[in-house]
Structure formats: C-alpha cells, structure tokens
Amino acid sequence: MRLLIATSNRDKVREIRQVLDRIPFELVTLDEWPDVAAPEETGRTFEENARAKALYYAAATGELTVAEDSGLEIDALDGAPGVESARYGGVNLTYPQKFAVIYDALRATRATESPARFVCALALAKDGRVMFETRGTVEGRVAPEPKGAGGFGYDPIFFYPPYGRTLGEATADQKSAVSHRGEAFRALRRFLER
C-alpha cells in the first residue's frame, strides 16, 4: 500500500521519512504528480489547513494521503506568525528576513524574550474522508538572536530549554526526538501500525 506525503517542502519530506522509516507502506511524494497545483491555505487553524490539504490531495491523486500544517506561535505576538508562518512578513521573504520581522515586532511590544511553540497539525485522508488527525507541539522561547545552521525554517530562533540551545543548533536526531512534526508523525506511525 502507498502513502502520499503531501508536501513539496523537501526538508519536511526528509524529516517525515525519518520518522516513518520502515512502516509497511511505500512512501511517495508529490513529485509523482507535478501537474497537481497546491491548494490555497485558507483555514484559520493549523487543523483546518491540514484537513483541507489531505482531502484535496487524496481526491486529486486517489492515494492514501497525509498532509500537515505547521508553524511557530509566539505568545508576545498573540500567536503570530501562526498559520501565516510560511508567508509571515511577505511571501518572498527569506527566513533570515522573517526573523528580522519577528525581532522588530518583539521590540515593538518591549518583549525581550517570549514563550513560543512549534505546532504541527496532521490529517490522514482517503476517499473523501479524514481517517486520523493529531497535533504535535514543542514548547520553548524565541532566542535572543538566530543561532545554528541545522534544521530549517524558524529553527535558528527557537530556543529549546532542555537542550540549552536552538533547534537550529541541534542535530537532526535531537530535533526529531522532540519536534512538533516528529511528535505528530510518531502518532501517525502508531495509528498505521495498528
């Protein structure tokens, strides 16, 4: 049986494959469907977006499909960037530019540090039906400055207290052990192996 990982983000695919390694499914990606356009993300929550993407790609491909929506929530910014994490500050900004937007916003609130979390909502769909949903989170805070070249996205500005460093400074195995995406996909793995 096949399982479509419905993301075109190669970093996410790599992380997901690591967690789902050796499950009894052939893992396939959107590379097999280059003509299937990405759906608009119009949900107000990570869960709404994950559900919509899973149902969309399952219908477009006929495959058992897992989709996720994830992002960074910063308490001092009322949960921003949240579901807009990929587009925060502007669609074409690089992550270092997004970091600058976040640090400017934090300075405007006079917050020197802020609790923050990564969130990953996941949905599994087939034949017009969501079969499984879960949510993974990891709690931390915004680092005083970006550090580390590992990981991707907002990892260099997410300080994880138990490690005493950012997720950008953590190894891939360390990050996977505690990350929001790792937590969500381990739950999916348990569901699929039942």
C-alpha distance (Angstrom), angle and dihedral (degrees) to the residues before:
residue distance angle dihedral
M1 . . .
R2 3.80 . .
L3 3.80 130.6 .
L4 3.79 119.6 -160.8
I5 3.80 115.0 -145.0
A6 3.80 98.5 -150.6
T7 3.78 103.5 -150.2
S8 3.78 132.7 94.0
N9 3.82 91.2 -156.1
R10 3.80 103.9 110.6
D11 3.82 92.8 -160.1
K12 3.81 90.3 56.1
V13 3.82 91.5 46.2
R14 3.81 89.8 53.1
E15 3.84 92.1 50.2
I16 3.81 92.4 45.8
R17 3.81 93.4 48.2
Q18 3.81 89.0 51.7
V19 3.83 91.7 55.4
L20 3.82 95.3 41.2
D21 3.80 94.6 44.5
R22 3.82 112.6 144.5
I23 3.79 98.1 7.3
P24 3.82 112.3 145.7
F25 3.82 92.7 -102.9
E26 3.78 132.9 90.4
L27 3.81 104.3 -120.0
V28 3.81 112.5 -139.2
T29 3.79 131.5 178.1
L30 3.77 138.8 -149.5
D31 3.81 88.3 -93.9
E32 3.83 85.5 88.8
W33 3.82 89.9 60.6
P34 3.81 105.7 43.7
D35 3.81 92.1 159.4
V36 3.81 95.1 57.2
A37 3.81 106.2 100.6
A38 3.79 119.6 -142.0
P39 3.80 114.6 -103.3
E40 3.78 121.1 -118.2
E41 3.78 113.0 -98.6
T42 3.79 101.9 -130.6
G43 3.80 100.1 150.5
R44 3.79 121.0 119.6
T45 3.80 91.9 -143.9
F46 3.79 135.9 43.2
E47 3.81 87.9 -116.3
E48 3.81 93.7 54.8
N49 3.80 91.3 50.6
A50 3.82 94.2 46.2
R51 3.81 91.5 49.0
A52 3.80 93.1 47.6
K53 3.81 93.2 48.4
A54 3.81 93.7 46.9
L55 3.82 92.5 50.3
Y56 3.82 92.4 43.9
Y57 3.81 96.2 50.7
A58 3.82 93.2 40.9
A59 3.82 89.3 54.6
A60 3.82 93.2 44.2
T61 3.81 95.1 49.0
G62 3.81 106.6 23.8
E63 3.81 88.6 -129.6
L64 3.79 132.5 127.7
T65 3.80 96.9 -100.2
V66 3.77 136.7 -160.6
A67 3.79 119.1 -166.1
E68 3.76 130.9 174.2
D69 3.75 138.4 -167.1
S70 3.74 118.9 -158.4
G71 3.74 142.9 166.7
L72 3.76 150.3 141.8
E73 3.81 123.6 -76.3
I74 3.81 117.2 -162.8
D75 3.81 116.2 -165.0
A76 3.82 96.0 -150.7
L77 3.82 88.6 54.5
D78 3.82 93.5 50.6
G79 3.80 91.4 -105.3
A80 3.80 97.4 -45.4
P81 2.94 136.6 177.2
G82 3.83 84.2 30.7
V83 3.81 115.7 136.0
E84 3.81 88.0 -0.4
S85 3.83 92.5 60.1
A86 3.81 94.8 117.3
R87 3.81 91.9 47.2
Y88 3.81 99.4 34.3
G89 3.79 112.7 141.0
G90 3.80 91.5 3.2
V91 3.78 137.8 -24.5
N92 3.80 95.5 -105.9
L93 3.81 99.1 45.7
T94 3.79 119.1 119.4
Y95 3.78 117.4 -127.3
P96 3.83 92.7 -104.0
Q97 3.83 86.8 55.0
K98 3.82 90.1 48.9
F99 3.82 88.8 50.8
A100 3.81 88.9 55.2
V101 3.82 90.7 51.2
I102 3.82 89.7 51.4
Y103 3.80 94.0 47.8
D104 3.83 90.2 48.3
A105 3.81 90.3 50.8
L106 3.81 91.4 48.3
R107 3.82 91.3 50.1
A108 3.81 88.8 51.1
T109 3.82 89.1 56.4
R110 3.82 90.3 44.8
A111 3.79 89.1 -123.8
T112 3.78 111.0 146.2
E113 3.78 93.5 -176.2
S114 3.75 129.6 10.0
P115 3.76 134.7 -168.0
A116 3.78 109.6 -114.3
R117 3.75 140.2 172.3
F118 3.74 140.1 -159.1
V119 3.81 113.5 -131.9
C120 3.79 128.7 -163.5
A121 3.80 120.9 -174.7
L122 3.78 115.0 -169.4
A123 3.80 132.3 -168.0
L124 3.80 130.9 -173.9
A125 3.81 116.7 -156.3
K126 3.79 141.4 176.7
D127 3.80 133.5 165.3
G128 3.81 95.0 4.6
R129 3.78 94.1 -51.9
V130 3.80 133.2 106.5
M131 3.80 105.3 -133.4
F132 3.80 101.0 -179.6
E133 3.80 138.3 9.5
T134 3.77 133.0 -177.9
R135 3.78 141.6 160.3
G136 3.78 129.3 -139.7
T137 3.79 126.3 -165.5
V138 3.77 138.4 179.6
E139 3.80 120.5 -163.0
G140 3.78 123.9 -143.2
R141 3.77 138.7 115.1
V142 3.77 141.0 -98.7
A143 3.80 109.2 -84.4
P144 3.82 117.9 -125.4
E145 3.82 87.7 -116.2
P146 3.81 137.1 -1.5
K147 3.80 113.9 -82.0
G148 3.77 133.5 177.6
A149 3.77 136.0 30.9
G150 3.79 96.1 -132.8
G151 3.76 126.4 98.3
F152 3.79 118.9 18.0
G153 3.77 142.5 -108.4
Y154 3.79 113.3 23.1
D155 3.84 95.1 -10.6
P156 3.85 94.4 110.8
I157 3.83 92.1 59.7
F158 3.82 97.4 41.3
F159 3.80 110.2 93.6
Y160 3.81 112.9 -158.5
P161 3.85 107.6 -158.9
P162 3.84 98.6 -155.1
Y163 3.82 89.0 58.6
G164 3.81 94.3 39.1
R165 3.80 90.5 -134.5
T166 3.79 143.4 65.4
L167 3.78 122.7 -78.2
G168 3.81 85.0 -115.8
E169 3.82 86.6 66.1
A170 3.81 94.8 45.6
T171 3.79 123.9 94.1
A172 3.80 118.3 -107.6
D173 3.82 90.2 -106.1
Q174 3.82 92.5 48.8
K175 3.79 91.3 49.8
S176 3.80 93.9 46.4
A177 3.81 90.9 50.8
V178 3.82 92.6 60.8
S179 3.79 107.2 18.1
H180 3.78 126.5 119.1
R181 3.80 90.9 -123.0
G182 3.79 92.4 47.5
E183 3.82 90.6 51.6
A184 3.81 93.2 49.2
F185 3.80 95.1 45.6
R186 3.82 92.9 46.1
A187 3.83 86.5 56.9
L188 3.82 89.0 49.9
R189 3.79 89.8 49.3
R190 3.82 90.8 53.8
F191 3.82 89.6 49.3
L192 3.82 93.2 49.7
E193 3.80 93.5 46.7
R194 3.83 94.4 53.7
